[in-house]
Amino acid sequence: MAKMAPALILIARKLRPYFLSHPVTVLTNSPLGWVMTHPDASGRLVKWAVELGEYDVEYKPRAAIKAQALSDFLTEVITFGQEEMWRIFIDGASSLEGSGVGVILISPTQEKTKVAVRLPPSKSNNESEYEAVITCLKFAQEEGAGHVIVYSDSQLVVQQVQGTFSIRERRLQEYAGLVRRQGGEFSSWSIEKIPREHNFEADTLAKMAASLTRILPEEEVQARKLKRQGPLLRCLSKEDVGYVLQEVHEGCCGDHGGALSLARRTLLAGYWWPTLQPDRQSCRRYGRLALLISGFYTSCPMGPGQKNFLLVAVDYFSKWVEAEPLAKITEGAVLGFIWKNIVYRFGLPQKLISDNGRQF
């Protein structure tokens, strides 16, 4: 049940428009339907049962094996591959000056992300290690990771989370409970002990974060300047400079401004590198020249029903387009378009980005 129920949940999420529009029959020889509808279900089964409750799902026994031969073969032969696993190295450090957390996330495509977080000085060394686990799981969830393996050099934390060691301190019990709840949000996750010499990078980040001191000047202007230009900015490598400049210049929020504007917008976006000022360019480098032919432009012909406006919505990831011709773009027409073409078909979107028109 622990494997079949998540499979059904995953299919329902991927094919949500079809599940909402049609009745669904699940053919299985396991008591999946009884488990999902049993009043004594607990834990994640209750959460999954509530999620499936909005669909018209009927569970029936599988009469013949022929139709399921391919799916059974895929289930038995194809196993979870290492290419889908996120590897995370963590470490926590505590000192008199403060505490810090070091996290290194390695994606399935071997892309490495380094994170250093400073904690209050009241954290003990074990609490810093737990904070490292919580921080790494949070970042992994934001990145959309499904399968996670965490490496730590703290034997106490690893064994306590795994349930091998008993936990006597109440605060560490709360930390362990929070870690287990966060881990339950992933498809699979585990934590393993590694030698300290194999965790050098995360240990360096944790010690760096713990030793950072930031005393603001008494003058308000200088204090604001330090907050804006100090350690809040992320230093980029040479390989990432061109990509960041292009995104700031002509990305989804770019304005194709000049060189001075480009450098300032890059700083406001939270990035910095030593040669930012010499590297700044304008449309001469990061923009594309538009070769337009001079001439007279004609308006679009009016459609049936005096409809001469077009309201268009584009999904950010799939690039799916929904469009509707309108005679007037009013607030009511926009609301009707969103409910009918987006919400009723695909569910509530996470974000809506408009052109800041009055109708929105």
Stockholm file with secondary structure:
# STOCKHOLM 1.0

chainA/1-360         MAKMAPALILIARKLRPYFLSHPVTVLTNSPLGWVMTHPDASGRLVKWAVELGEYDVEYKPRAAIKAQALSDFLTEVITFGQEEMWRIFIDGASSLEGSGVGVILISPTQEKTKVAVRLPPSKSNNESEYEAVITCLKFAQEEGAGHVIVYSDSQLVVQQVQGTFSIRERRLQEYAGLVRRQGGEFSSWSIEKIPREHNFEADTLAKMAASLTRILPEEEVQARKLKRQGPLLRCLSKEDVGYVLQEVHEGCCGDHGGALSLARRTLLAGYWWPTLQPDRQSCRRYGRLALLISGFYTSCPMGPGQKNFLLVAVDYFSKWVEAEPLAKITEGAVLGFIWKNIVYRFGLPQKLISDNGRQF
#=GR chainA/1-360 SS CTTHHHHHHHHHHHTHHHHHHSCEEEECSSSHHHHHHCTTCCTHHHHHHHHHTTSCEEEECCCCSGGGHHHHHHHHHCCCCGGGEEEEEEEEEECSSCEEEEEEEECTTCCEEEEEEEECTTCCHHHHHHHHHHHHHHHHHHTTCSEEEEEESCHHHHHHHHTSSCCCSHHHHHHHHHHHHHHTTSSEEEEEECCGGGGHHHHHHHHHHHHCCCCCCSSHHHHHHHHHHSTTSEECCHHHHHHHHHHHHHSTTCCCCCHHHHHHHHHHTTEECTTHHHHCCCHHHHSCCCCCCCSCCCCCCCBGGGBCEEEEEECTTTCCEEEEEESSCCHHHHHHHHIIIIIHHHCCCSCCCCCCCTTC
#=GC SS_cons         CTTHHHHHHHHHHHTHHHHHHSCEEEECSSSHHHHHHCTTCCTHHHHHHHHHTTSCEEEECCCCSGGGHHHHHHHHHCCCCGGGEEEEEEEEEECSSCEEEEEEEECTTCCEEEEEEEECTTCCHHHHHHHHHHHHHHHHHHTTCSEEEEEESCHHHHHHHHTSSCCCSHHHHHHHHHHHHHHTTSSEEEEEECCGGGGHHHHHHHHHHHHCCCCCCSSHHHHHHHHHHSTTSEECCHHHHHHHHHHHHHSTTCCCCCHHHHHHHHHHTTEECTTHHHHCCCHHHHSCCCCCCCSCCCCCCCBGGGBCEEEEEECTTTCCEEEEEESSCCHHHHHHHHIIIIIHHHCCCSCCCCCCCTTC
//
